[in-house]
Amino acid sequence: MNVVGLMSGTSADGVDAALITIVRRKGGLHVGMLAFHSLPYPRSLQRRILSASVSGTVADICHLNALLGEWFADAALGVIRSAQLSPENVDLIGSHGQTVHHLPHGIKDTGVGAIRSTLQIAEPAVIAERTGITTVADFRPRDIAAGGQGAPLTPGVHALLFRHPRRARLIVNLGGISNVTYLPSGSGSEELIAFDTGPANMVLDGLMSRTTNGRVSMDREGRLAAKGQVDSRLLAKLLAHPYLSQTPPKSTGREAFGAKMLDELLNWQQARRLSVEDLLATCSRWTAESVGTARRWIKGEIDEVIVGGGGVRNRAIMGHLSDIFAPAPVTPFEAHGWDSKALESVAFAVLAYQTAMGQCGNVPSVTGAMSPRLLGCIVPSGPHWYEHLRSRKGGSKTR
């Protein structure tokens, strides 16, 4: 099967689209990369998404849901063109959507208890209509309904792509939020340990935007952080954040490390008279140290650390990770044959395939769900979509 995966993270900087081929073999699934395409959001749209995540009206979110459906559809068509294929050659789309709110611990409601919820937008009906391809979306709510946190959902795919018969690996994703997956040597998905560790690009990008009045959106390659000095008092305060000491399963997002956190950091900068470079250096170290805290819940050695996500290009963070995990080598996904920026979109292509084939996609030991669940909602391309997908299990590459 040929499957497109679509992903936009908590930084809300655009849509990543991966086109992969999936072949079922006796030993499991074999995944191959066909093409990758990234469609950046204009800054005005990014600001609208981030604003809606904090204080959006029903009208804002309703409109953005349909608008982002168009953007996600464009990204899907773009990656198909990049592979020099047509939509008729693609069997399925898996869309993560754009998270606008994630409340895994819930809000108490009278007579009901704590109601946990999550919301991703980018209307899948629009994606299916524009592309003519069956689309699977809304992966997280089913896991939450089953008692889980709805995140992280990528560890099963990490195991599929990175498990090693003799080496224990820690897979690190540095997106808006950082998360880890621990793969004991020769492990299956039932042995996984995985969780969100805390902030990554979300805080660093937010600081750059706020301190430049929106003129600059990121500390490219961590150049400014590399010029600064880590403030030990601020770092100690940040490492005392209660999320870092929570026991997994756990997940987090902009609700904990968004606008309020930026306000606190900028107030501290003013009180301590820190330069922007010092502030970025300190938060880069915080990101790496929060990843390092994962070791307290891991039983076993870490033979190597493999890092992906946009933060892999931040040399300051990567240098800190090398110091923290020494003597274990720290290498990017590229050293293992995968594009750092593409892997999360690859993961949602695999999850869509699993859903269409009637296979559960969550890992209950990771999310806290009661048991494995089929994830997502399916928007069919037409009345005979199911028969088409079942016929494709034979492995031909075109319709």
DAKABEL-V287791 format. One record per run of one state. SS is the DSSP state (a for helix, b for strand, c for the rest). FROM is the first residue (numbers start at 1). LEN is the number of residues. If there is no record, write none. Layout:
ss:SS from:FROM len:LEN
ss:SS from:FROM len:LEN
This chain:
ss:c from:1 len:1
ss:b from:2 len:7
ss:c from:9 len:5
ss:b from:14 len:12
ss:c from:26 len:2
ss:b from:28 len:13
ss:c from:41 len:2
ss:a from:43 len:13
ss:c from:56 len:2
ss:a from:58 len:25
ss:c from:83 len:4
ss:a from:87 len:3
ss:c from:90 len:2
ss:b from:92 len:18
ss:c from:110 len:3
ss:b from:113 len:9
ss:c from:122 len:2
ss:a from:124 len:8
ss:c from:132 len:3
ss:b from:135 len:3
ss:c from:138 len:2
ss:a from:140 len:6
ss:c from:146 len:9
ss:a from:155 len:8
ss:c from:163 len:6
ss:b from:169 len:6
ss:c from:175 len:2
ss:b from:177 len:7
ss:c from:184 len:5
ss:a from:189 len:3
ss:c from:192 len:1
ss:b from:193 len:7
ss:c from:200 len:1
ss:a from:201 len:11
ss:c from:212 len:8
ss:a from:220 len:8
ss:c from:228 len:4
ss:a from:232 len:8
ss:c from:240 len:2
ss:a from:242 len:4
ss:c from:246 len:8
ss:a from:254 len:4
ss:c from:258 len:1
ss:a from:259 len:14
ss:c from:273 len:3
ss:a from:276 len:22
ss:c from:298 len:6
ss:b from:304 len:5
ss:c from:309 len:1
ss:a from:310 len:4
ss:c from:314 len:1
ss:a from:315 len:11
ss:c from:326 len:3
ss:b from:329 len:4
ss:a from:333 len:4
ss:c from:337 len:6
ss:a from:343 len:14
ss:c from:357 len:7
ss:a from:364 len:4
ss:c from:368 len:9
ss:b from:377 len:3
ss:c from:380 len:5
ss:a from:385 len:10
ss:c from:395 len:5
